Amino acid sequence: MRRSRAELQAAEHVSGHLLCVAVLGGHARPQAAWPYSIPLAA
């Protein structure tokens, strides 16, 4: 099955966001890392 471009972009965004969460998850204050995870996951 072929995926639409929007679906691929959404999957890349989610996977990128999860990667950022995994990398930044060790911080004492995750909410402080939130602004940095947005551009990295975009």
N, C-alpha and C positions, 0 to 999 in steps of 0.2 A: 504493500500500500504506500502511496506517495503522500507526503505531508505537505501542507501548504506552507508558504513562506512565513506566515504569521505564526503557525504552530511551531516551526523550527526556531523562530526568534524567541517565542515564549519559552521553549524548552532550554534554549541557550541562556536566557535570562535567569530562569529558575536554577539551573545547574551552576551558573556563575555566582548567584546569590548564595547558594548553599556552600559553595567553596569559600566564599568570603566569610560566611558565618563560622565555618570550621576553622579558618585561619585566625579570625578575630575573636572566636568564642572563648579564648583563654583569658581575655581581659577581665579585670575585676568589675568594670562597669560596661556591660555590652551596649547599653544605650549610647555611650560616648563613642562607640565604634560605628554606630548606625550611619552617620553621615558619610563615612568613608566607604561603607559597603555599597552605597547606591551607585556611584560612578563606576566602581569596579565590576558591578554585576550588570550594568547597562549594556 
